[in-house]
Amino acid sequence: MPLPRLRTCLPAALAGAGLLLTGCANPAIGSDRDDPTAPVTLKFWHGWSNAGEVKAIDDSIARFEKLHPNIRVRATGNVTDDTMNQALRAGGDDAPDVVSSFTTNNVGQYCSTGTWADLDPFLKKTGVVKEKVFPRPLLAYTQYRGKQCALPLLADTYGLYYNKDAFEKAGITRPPHTMSELKRDAVELTRRTKDGSYRQLGFMPNFRLYQNSPDRLFAQWGPTYFDRNGKAKLAKDPAAKEFFTTQRELIDAQGGYRPTERFRTTFGDEMSSQNAFLTQKVAMHMDGEWRGLMLKKARAPFAWGAAPMPVPDDRADTYGRGYLTGTVAGIAHSSRHQNAAWELVKFLTVDTDQVVALANALHNVPSTNAALTSPKLDADPAFRTFLGITANPHSTALPPSDNGGQYVTALKDFAYDVEAGKVRDLGAGLRRLDAQIDADNLQSEN
């Protein structure tokens, strides 16, 4: 007996998620390759590998299959971007239909090469108004040069974790809001042993520490990496000089690069019980929303809190902003089941209850406006700090590029030299960095 045809009208409940209902949609949405109501098995590749994470994804798939009894999903986890890209280039029956990536930097490549399908036709024909559904920064990192080849699937947001006990001992009443306050507090919180070595550093600004990639702290300045023609413009943006100057001042105020870098090498692994914040070797620490759950599980022996990262003094009105990144999902260009694949992508990324359930299970930030305000979200105050950062209109993500994250790698290498005092002329160094980024982008286009 053939399966009953599913409704092609959007359910009214989705209106609360910011959707525009436009009546019944044609079953052939975006692509005429397949009928989404026909029996089909989709291949979904993702990067989650931890047992708890995989269970959260499998639970999501079970919820989807209950709503779409004609669609079965075969999920494969722990897939890297390189493995996925090789399969997409090869095509064939073994290639995935639905794909996801933890690397937003690569969206530019996915869109420009066409390996991920354009989702705008699917969004339009199913009445999903993306500008209403997704926060602006998250929507920005899932498109490139007008092509929407991905959608946000949860987000990672960065803020400041701080040791409340250490703050109380130092007479500091609240976390710093500006960079000058951060420097002042870092000095007050730094503790040394009798021989002058560090026992605790107020804030470790060195770029090689855990999540301290320069692009994340740089987000507090709201930098412009490229002009409208795609040319690098860091040397022309005053924010770049201010950022590197501030970072060096943070280092120097706490003893200089060599001593702080030597202290950093004594830190334990980021994900272990010897994490520097957990062992109180640093009193303030930039990290993502997931760290709170880890601190709870580890039963941190001190009171701690979370706040937005400080902002430049002349941008104090933007306090609450932060760096955003996250997982993205899309449809493989080679899939012969794109309409069915869209049903899965839409469920995972747009359905409010699903987004909230997955966010709670993975302790990641939800990626839709409706989910961010859902009463079903984890009510933990520290976690909700990161929800506020995500919703802040000044929060930013890295812009997509033709060569993926190569420009971020170039920025990191330059930043390591700057903090070590190897760049004598910052302006000239930034001009060389721009030239390198442009050359890398040109090579990727040829």
Secondary structure, DSSP 4 states (H G I P E B T S, - for coil): -PPPPPP-BPPGGGGGGTPPP-SBPPSS-S-SS--TTS-EEEEEE----SHHHHHHHHHHHHHHHHH-TTEEEEEE-S--HHHHHHHHHH-STTS-SEEEES-GGGHHHHHHHTSB---HHHHHHTT--HHHHS-HHHHHTT-BTTB---EEEEEEEEEEEEEHHHHHHHT--S---BHHHHHHHHHHH-EE-TTS-EEEEEE---TTSTT--HHHHHGGG----B-TTS-B-GGG-HHHHHHHHHHHHHHHHTT-HHHHHHHHTT---TTSTT-TTTTTSEEEEEEETHHHHHHHHTT-SS-EEEEPPPB-GGGGGGTT--EEEEEEEEEBTT-S-HHHHHHHHHHHHH-HHHHHHHHHHHT-B--SHHHHT-TTS---HHHHHHHHHHH-TT-EEPPP-TTTTHHHHHHHHHHHHHHTT--S-HHHHHHHHHHHHHHHHHHHH-
